[in-house]
């Protein structure tokens, strides 16, 4: 009896302990479901606060810190987002991703090769290259935006020009026969000459012989002019004309030929006269030297008009047109300006300076403008009116095209391909396609947007199935299990051949 009583006592004690434990657990569960004090509610809500990266929304942490990818400070998730949104079904997880390797993707939670927990990536985060950034993060990044507006673009081009000779007003003096220079009338560079002024006297035995032949032809023509045979008279006259033409071809003037006819004495030397007025810019001959036929002796340039070749860079070419007015200032005369017209744009680029020469023609009274002198050139271009324009630093240039980021509101940004035109001196560039008026574009920190959007686009392309992939072909070993025994034996023999 004593043993039975002891056993019943033990059972009573066990039951009492079980009842107490059950009541404690039930109370704990009710306390968790219905917090009694506001302080406890605050602590529970604070414990559920999660943090994310504005540039990498798939990075979620229960504690504040920095993003393991870009190093930016994590920001609190908005109410209704993060884990709470997932629990209520507001956000759908598309896949799980390694935080340090975005290319490591799984369909369920797990560990990355580095031992880190995989983080969820939601469907709304994958928007075909677009990105979404928390406003606090955008402010920390220094994101600035400006609207696309219609403007009038203008540019005043300031460059340097080099004064040059007017090429059609340059002349070369040479001899058409061999000989020796007996005398130089113009014996120094820079000397001014006038049209018809004697330049030098040239002795040539061939020239003396040609004069004698002309005098003989002249005498024969006079004697045979009254011949009863017209053919003889015509032959003598043709011989005289040929001799005279020969002298003209050797630059003997008509006046010299008339003097030769009157005196009947051939001259020992031939005098070369200047065909134009100008300045001797090159002299290769000295008195007494022998010269060959066709050899250049002097060069004369008319400086009454000059050219100014101004350097125009490639990006300035759309603004420069033939006929525009250019303002010229000389370094030695500050405040004094001349005006000329652009008459020609050279059709090739200077390889050394990567510029195109724009020719400006100017009169040069008093020969104040001297060749090879530098001049400051200012070209007033025609304004481009009523065009869409954005700041030039909003455009990202790559080898394939130009891209801008458009702000869509609520922290969303979208990359968009654009085409641009001319740019003005105020930092604006014309947009010919890709944007509409009143669109909002990002003008700073867009390089970080570009890298992030390209990363997401690359991951999205890896995840999308390709429709044109052919069905996987079974290997020869797989075929062994789908064929009859005879075919299997043949396959095995083929494998070991």
C-alpha positions as CSV (number, residue, x, y, z in Angstrom):
1,X,0.0,0.0,0.0
2,X,2.8,2.3,0.8
3,X,4.3,1.7,-2.7
4,X,1.0,2.5,-4.4
5,X,0.7,5.7,-2.5
6,X,4.2,6.7,-3.3
7,X,3.5,6.1,-7.0
8,X,0.3,8.1,-7.0
9,X,2.2,11.0,-5.4
10,X,4.8,11.0,-8.1
11,X,2.0,11.0,-10.8
12,X,0.4,14.0,-9.0
13,X,3.7,15.9,-9.0
14,X,4.3,15.2,-12.7
15,X,0.8,16.4,-13.7
16,X,1.2,19.5,-11.6
17,X,4.5,20.3,-13.3
18,X,3.0,19.8,-16.8
19,X,0.1,22.1,-16.0
20,X,2.4,24.8,-14.8
21,X,4.6,24.5,-17.9
22,X,1.6,24.6,-20.2
23,X,0.2,27.7,-18.6
24,X,3.5,29.4,-18.8
25,X,3.9,28.7,-22.5
26,X,0.3,29.8,-23.2
27,X,0.9,33.1,-21.4
28,X,4.1,33.7,-23.2
29,X,2.4,33.2,-26.6
30,X,-0.4,35.6,-25.7
31,X,2.1,38.1,-24.5
32,X,3.9,37.9,-27.8
33,X,0.6,38.3,-29.8
34,X,-0.7,41.2,-27.6
35,X,2.0,43.3,-26.1
36,X,0.9,45.0,-22.9
37,X,2.9,48.2,-23.1
38,X,3.8,50.7,-25.7
39,X,7.4,50.3,-24.8
40,X,7.3,46.6,-25.7
41,X,5.6,47.4,-29.0
42,X,8.3,49.9,-29.9
43,X,11.0,47.4,-29.1
44,X,9.3,44.8,-31.4
45,X,8.9,47.2,-34.3
46,X,12.5,48.3,-33.9
47,X,13.7,44.7,-34.0
48,X,11.9,44.2,-37.3
49,X,13.5,47.3,-39.0
50,X,15.7,46.2,-41.9
51,X,18.3,48.1,-43.9
52,X,19.1,48.0,-47.6
53,X,21.4,49.7,-50.2
54,X,20.0,52.3,-52.5
55,X,22.2,51.1,-55.4
56,X,21.7,47.4,-54.7
57,X,18.2,46.8,-53.4
58,X,18.8,43.0,-53.1
59,X,21.2,43.7,-50.2
60,X,19.1,43.5,-47.0
61,X,20.5,43.5,-43.5
62,X,18.9,43.4,-40.0
63,X,21.5,46.0,-38.7
64,X,22.8,49.3,-40.1
65,X,26.1,49.2,-41.8
66,X,27.6,49.5,-45.3
67,X,26.9,47.8,-48.6
68,X,29.3,44.9,-49.2
69,X,29.3,45.7,-53.0
70,X,29.7,49.5,-53.3
71,X,30.5,50.5,-49.7
72,X,27.6,53.0,-49.3
73,X,25.7,53.4,-46.0
74,X,22.6,51.2,-45.7
75,X,19.3,53.0,-45.3
76,X,16.1,51.8,-43.5
77,X,13.5,50.1,-45.6
78,X,10.3,52.0,-46.1
79,X,7.2,50.9,-44.2
80,X,5.5,48.1,-46.0
81,X,8.7,46.9,-47.6
82,X,11.4,44.4,-46.9
83,X,10.4,41.2,-44.9
84,X,7.0,42.5,-44.0
85,X,6.1,43.0,-47.6
86,X,7.3,39.5,-48.4
87,X,5.2,38.1,-45.5
88,X,2.1,39.8,-46.7
89,X,2.7,38.8,-50.3
90,X,3.2,42.4,-51.6
91,X,6.6,41.6,-53.1
92,X,7.4,38.4,-55.0
93,X,10.9,37.0,-54.8
94,X,12.3,36.2,-58.3
95,X,15.5,34.5,-57.3
96,X,18.2,34.4,-54.6
97,X,21.6,35.9,-55.2
98,X,25.0,36.0,-53.6
99,X,25.7,39.5,-52.2
100,X,29.3,39.5,-53.3
101,X,28.8,37.7,-56.7
102,X,25.7,38.9,-58.5
103,X,26.2,36.1,-61.1
104,X,25.7,33.4,-58.5
105,X,21.9,32.8,-58.6
106,X,19.7,30.1,-57.0
107,X,15.9,29.5,-56.9
108,X,15.9,29.0,-53.1
109,X,17.7,30.3,-50.1
110,X,21.1,29.0,-49.2
111,X,24.7,29.9,-48.9
112,X,27.1,31.4,-51.5
113,X,30.4,29.9,-52.3
114,X,31.9,32.3,-49.9
115,X,29.7,31.1,-47.1
116,X,27.4,34.2,-47.0
117,X,23.6,34.0,-46.9
118,X,21.9,34.5,-50.3
119,X,19.7,37.6,-50.5
120,X,16.4,37.8,-52.3
121,X,15.9,39.8,-55.5
122,X,12.3,40.9,-56.2
123,X,10.5,41.1,-59.5
124,X,10.0,44.8,-59.4
125,X,13.7,45.3,-58.9
126,X,14.4,43.9,-62.4
127,X,13.0,46.5,-64.8
128,X,15.0,46.0,-68.0
129,X,18.0,48.2,-67.1
130,X,16.1,50.8,-65.0
131,X,17.0,51.3,-61.4
132,X,15.3,52.6,-58.2
133,X,17.1,54.5,-55.5
134,X,16.0,55.6,-52.1
135,X,15.7,59.4,-51.9
136,X,18.1,59.5,-48.9
137,X,20.6,57.6,-50.9
138,X,20.1,59.8,-53.9
139,X,20.8,62.8,-51.8
140,X,23.9,61.3,-50.4
141,X,25.1,60.6,-53.9
142,X,24.6,64.2,-55.0
143,X,22.1,63.3,-57.7
144,X,20.9,66.5,-59.5
145,X,18.4,66.7,-62.3
146,X,17.3,69.3,-64.9
147,X,14.3,69.4,-67.3
148,X,14.6,69.2,-71.1
149,X,13.6,72.6,-72.5
150,X,13.6,74.4,-75.8
151,X,16.4,76.9,-76.1
152,X,18.3,79.1,-78.5
153,X,21.9,77.9,-78.8
154,X,24.8,80.1,-79.9
155,X,28.5,80.0,-80.0
156,X,31.3,82.6,-80.5
157,X,34.4,80.9,-81.8
158,X,37.7,82.3,-80.6
159,X,40.8,81.0,-82.2
160,X,44.2,81.9,-83.6
161,X,45.0,82.6,-87.3
162,X,48.2,82.8,-89.3
163,X,48.6,85.5,-92.0
164,X,49.6,84.1,-95.4
165,X,50.2,85.2,-98.9
166,X,47.3,85.3,-101.3
167,X,48.3,82.4,-103.4
168,X,46.9,83.6,-106.8
169,X,49.0,86.8,-106.4
170,X,52.4,84.9,-106.2
171,X,54.5,84.9,-109.3
172,X,57.7,83.0,-110.3
173,X,60.4,84.5,-112.6
174,X,62.4,82.1,-114.7
175,X,64.3,81.9,-117.9
176,X,63.1,79.8,-120.9
177,X,66.6,79.5,-122.3
178,X,70.1,78.6,-121.0
179,X,72.5,81.5,-120.3
180,X,74.4,83.6,-117.9
181,X,73.2,86.5,-115.7
182,X,75.0,89.6,-116.8
183,X,73.3,92.0,-114.5
184,X,70.8,92.0,-111.7
185,X,68.5,95.0,-111.4
186,X,66.7,93.5,-108.3
187,X,69.4,92.1,-106.0
188,X,67.7,91.6,-102.6
189,X,64.7,90.0,-101.0
190,X,61.9,92.3,-99.7
191,X,62.5,94.8,-102.5
192,X,59.4,96.4,-104.0
193,X,59.0,96.1,-107.7
194,X,56.5,97.5,-110.1
195,X,54.9,96.0,-113.1
196,X,57.2,96.3,-116.2
197,X,60.3,97.0,-114.1
198,X,63.5,95.3,-115.4
199,X,64.6,92.5,-113.2
200,X,67.8,91.1,-114.8
201,X,69.8,90.8,-118.0
202,X,70.6,87.4,-119.4
203,X,73.2,86.5,-122.0
204,X,72.5,83.5,-124.2
205,X,74.3,82.5,-127.4
206,X,71.0,80.9,-128.6
207,X,69.3,84.2,-128.2
208,X,71.9,86.0,-130.3
209,X,71.5,83.4,-133.0
210,X,67.8,83.7,-132.9
211,X,68.0,87.5,-133.4
212,X,70.3,87.1,-136.4
213,X,67.9,84.5,-137.9
214,X,65.1,87.0,-137.5
215,X,67.1,89.8,-139.2
216,X,67.9,87.5,-142.2
217,X,64.2,86.4,-142.4
218,X,63.2,90.1,-142.4
219,X,65.6,91.0,-145.3
220,X,64.5,87.9,-147.3
221,X,60.8,88.8,-146.8
222,X,61.4,92.4,-148.0
223,X,63.3,91.2,-151.2
224,X,60.8,88.5,-152.1
225,X,57.7,90.5,-151.4
226,X,57.6,91.7,-155.0
227,X,58.4,88.3,-156.5
228,X,56.3,87.3,-159.5
229,X,55.8,83.9,-157.8
230,X,53.3,84.3,-154.9
231,X,54.4,81.0,-153.4
232,X,57.9,82.4,-152.8
233,X,56.6,85.6,-151.2
234,X,54.3,83.7,-148.9
235,X,57.1,81.3,-147.9
236,X,59.4,84.2,-146.9
237,X,56.6,85.8,-144.9
238,X,55.9,82.6,-143.0
239,X,59.6,82.2,-142.2
240,X,59.6,85.8,-140.8
241,X,56.5,85.1,-138.7
242,X,58.1,81.9,-137.3
243,X,61.3,83.8,-136.3
244,X,59.3,86.5,-134.6
245,X,57.2,84.0,-132.7
246,X,60.3,82.2,-131.6
247,X,61.6,85.4,-130.0
248,X,58.3,86.0,-128.3
249,X,58.4,82.5,-126.8
250,X,61.7,83.5,-125.2
251,X,60.2,86.5,-123.5
252,X,61.5,89.1,-125.9
253,X,58.9,91.9,-125.9
254,X,57.3,93.4,-129.0
255,X,59.1,96.7,-128.2
256,X,62.5,94.9,-128.2
257,X,61.7,93.2,-131.5
258,X,60.7,96.6,-133.1
259,X,64.0,98.0,-131.8
260,X,65.8,95.1,-133.3
261,X,64.2,95.7,-136.7
262,X,65.0,99.4,-136.6
263,X,68.7,99.0,-135.6
264,X,69.4,95.8,-137.4
265,X,71.8,94.9,-134.6
266,X,71.2,91.9,-132.4
267,X,71.4,92.5,-128.6
268,X,73.9,90.4,-126.6
269,X,71.6,90.1,-123.5
270,X,67.9,89.6,-122.9
271,X,66.2,91.8,-120.3
272,X,63.5,90.1,-118.2
273,X,60.8,92.4,-116.9
274,X,58.4,92.0,-114.0
275,X,54.9,90.9,-115.0
276,X,53.3,92.1,-111.7
277,X,53.8,94.6,-108.9
278,X,54.8,93.2,-105.5
279,X,57.6,92.3,-103.2
280,X,60.5,90.0,-103.9
281,X,59.9,87.2,-101.4
282,X,62.5,84.7,-102.8
283,X,65.8,85.2,-104.6
284,X,67.8,82.3,-105.9
285,X,70.0,84.0,-108.5
286,X,73.2,86.0,-108.1
287,X,75.0,88.1,-110.7
288,X,77.3,86.1,-113.1
289,X,75.8,82.7,-112.4
290,X,74.8,80.3,-115.1
291,X,71.1,79.4,-115.3
292,X,69.3,76.6,-117.0
293,X,66.0,76.8,-118.9
294,X,63.1,76.6,-116.6
295,X,65.1,77.3,-113.4
296,X,63.3,79.6,-110.9
297,X,65.2,82.8,-110.4
298,X,62.9,85.1,-108.4
299,X,59.6,85.0,-106.7
300,X,57.3,88.0,-106.4
301,X,54.2,88.3,-104.2
302,X,51.5,90.9,-104.3
303,X,50.7,91.9,-100.6
304,X,47.9,94.3,-101.4
305,X,45.6,91.5,-100.1
306,X,46.4,88.7,-97.7
307,X,44.8,85.5,-96.3
308,X,44.3,84.5,-92.7
309,X,44.1,80.8,-92.1
310,X,42.2,80.2,-88.8
311,X,42.3,76.9,-86.9
312,X,38.8,75.4,-86.4
313,X,38.5,72.4,-84.1
314,X,36.4,69.4,-85.1
315,X,33.6,70.0,-82.6
316,X,33.3,73.7,-83.9
317,X,32.9,72.8,-87.5
318,X,29.0,72.6,-87.5
319,X,29.0,76.3,-86.5
320,X,31.4,77.7,-89.2
321,X,30.0,78.5,-92.6
322,X,31.4,80.2,-95.7
323,X,30.3,83.9,-95.8
324,X,30.4,84.5,-92.0
325,X,32.0,87.6,-90.7
326,X,35.3,87.3,-88.7
327,X,36.8,89.9,-86.4
328,X,40.6,90.1,-86.5
329,X,42.8,91.6,-83.7
330,X,46.5,91.9,-84.0
331,X,48.7,91.2,-81.0
332,X,50.8,94.4,-81.5
333,X,47.7,96.6,-81.8
334,X,45.2,95.8,-78.9
335,X,41.9,97.4,-79.4
336,X,42.3,97.7,-83.1
337,X,40.1,95.3,-85.1
338,X,39.6,94.4,-88.7
339,X,36.7,92.6,-90.3
340,X,36.8,90.0,-93.1
341,X,34.7,87.2,-94.6
342,X,35.3,83.5,-94.5
343,X,35.7,82.6,-98.2
344,X,36.8,78.9,-98.0
345,X,36.9,75.9,-95.7
346,X,39.7,73.5,-96.5
347,X,38.3,70.0,-97.2
348,X,40.9,68.2,-95.1
349,X,42.2,68.1,-91.5
350,X,45.6,69.1,-90.3
351,X,47.1,65.9,-88.8
352,X,49.3,67.7,-86.2
353,X,46.7,70.0,-84.7
354,X,43.5,68.1,-85.6
355,X,42.0,71.3,-87.0
356,X,40.5,72.5,-90.3
357,X,41.7,75.8,-91.8
358,X,39.2,78.5,-92.5
359,X,40.4,81.1,-95.0
360,X,39.6,84.8,-94.3
361,X,40.5,87.4,-96.9
362,X,41.5,90.9,-96.0
363,X,42.7,94.0,-97.8
364,X,46.2,95.1,-96.7
365,X,46.6,98.8,-97.3
366,X,50.0,100.0,-96.1
367,X,51.2,96.4,-95.9
368,X,50.4,96.4,-92.1
369,X,49.5,92.7,-92.2
370,X,52.7,90.7,-92.8
371,X,52.8,87.0,-93.8
372,X,53.5,84.5,-90.9
373,X,52.2,87.0,-88.4
374,X,49.7,85.6,-85.8
375,X,46.3,87.2,-85.3
376,X,43.4,86.6,-82.9
377,X,40.2,85.6,-84.7
378,X,36.7,85.8,-83.4
379,X,33.9,84.3,-85.5
380,X,30.3,85.2,-84.8
381,X,28.1,82.2,-85.8
382,X,24.4,81.9,-86.5
383,X,22.3,80.9,-83.6
384,X,20.3,77.7,-83.6
385,X,16.8,78.5,-82.4
386,X,14.0,76.5,-80.8
387,X,15.7,73.2,-80.2
388,X,15.6,70.7,-77.3
389,X,18.7,71.1,-75.2
390,X,20.1,69.5,-72.0
391,X,23.4,70.1,-70.1
392,X,26.3,68.4,-71.9
393,X,27.4,66.7,-68.7
394,X,24.1,64.7,-68.7
395,X,25.2,62.7,-71.8
396,X,27.2,59.5,-71.3
397,X,29.3,58.9,-74.4
398,X,30.4,55.4,-75.3
399,X,31.9,53.8,-78.4
400,X,28.4,52.7,-79.5
401,X,26.2,55.7,-78.8
402,X,25.1,58.3,-76.3
403,X,22.9,57.7,-73.2
404,X,21.1,59.8,-70.6
405,X,19.2,58.8,-67.5
406,X,15.6,60.0,-67.2
407,X,14.1,60.5,-63.8
408,X,10.6,58.8,-63.7
409,X,9.7,59.9,-60.2
410,X,9.6,58.0,-56.8
411,X,13.3,57.3,-57.1
412,X,13.1,55.5,-60.4
413,X,15.5,56.2,-63.2
414,X,15.6,54.9,-66.8
415,X,18.5,54.8,-69.2
416,X,17.6,56.2,-72.7
417,X,19.6,56.3,-75.9
418,X,19.7,59.8,-77.5
419,X,21.3,61.6,-80.5
420,X,22.8,65.0,-80.1
421,X,23.7,67.9,-82.3
422,X,25.6,71.1,-81.8
423,X,26.8,72.3,-78.3
424,X,27.0,75.9,-77.3
425,X,29.6,77.7,-75.1
426,X,27.3,77.7,-72.1
427,X,27.5,73.9,-71.6
428,X,24.3,72.9,-73.4
429,X,23.9,70.4,-76.2
430,X,21.1,70.0,-78.7
431,X,19.1,66.7,-78.5
432,X,17.8,65.6,-81.9
433,X,16.1,62.4,-80.8
434,X,15.4,60.2,-77.7
435,X,13.9,62.9,-75.4
436,X,10.7,64.9,-75.2
437,X,10.2,68.4,-73.8
438,X,9.8,68.5,-70.0
439,X,11.6,65.1,-69.5
440,X,13.8,65.2,-66.4
441,X,17.4,64.1,-66.9
442,X,20.2,63.3,-64.4
443,X,23.1,65.7,-64.7
444,X,25.4,64.3,-61.9
445,X,26.2,60.9,-60.5
446,X,24.9,59.2,-63.6
447,X,28.1,57.2,-64.0
448,X,27.1,55.2,-61.0
449,X,23.6,54.7,-62.5
450,X,25.2,53.5,-65.7
451,X,27.3,50.8,-64.1
452,X,24.4,49.6,-62.0
453,X,21.9,49.4,-64.9
454,X,24.4,47.6,-67.1
455,X,25.0,45.1,-64.3
456,X,21.3,44.4,-63.9
457,X,20.8,44.1,-67.6
458,X,23.6,41.6,-67.9
459,X,22.1,39.5,-65.1
460,X,18.6,39.7,-66.6
461,X,19.9,38.5,-70.0
462,X,21.6,35.5,-68.3
463,X,18.3,34.6,-66.6
464,X,16.1,34.8,-69.7
465,X,15.7,31.6,-71.6
466,X,16.7,31.6,-75.3
467,X,14.0,30.4,-77.6
468,X,16.4,29.5,-80.4
469,X,18.4,27.0,-78.4
470,X,18.1,23.6,-79.9
471,X,16.9,20.7,-77.6
472,X,19.7,19.0,-75.8
473,X,21.0,16.0,-77.8
474,X,21.3,12.8,-75.9
475,X,24.8,11.3,-75.6
476,X,25.7,8.0,-77.1
477,X,25.7,6.5,-73.5
478,X,22.1,7.7,-72.9
479,X,21.0,6.0,-76.2
480,X,22.1,2.6,-74.8
481,X,19.2,2.6,-72.4
482,X,16.5,3.4,-75.0
483,X,17.4,0.7,-77.6
484,X,16.9,-3.1,-78.0
485,X,19.6,-5.5,-76.9
486,X,21.0,-5.9,-80.5
487,X,21.3,-2.1,-80.9
488,X,22.9,-1.9,-77.5
489,X,25.6,-4.4,-78.4
490,X,26.3,-2.5,-81.7
491,X,26.6,0.8,-79.7
492,X,29.0,-0.8,-77.2
493,X,31.2,-2.2,-80.0
494,X,31.3,1.3,-81.6
495,X,32.4,2.9,-78.4
496,X,35.3,0.6,-77.9
497,X,36.6,0.7,-81.6
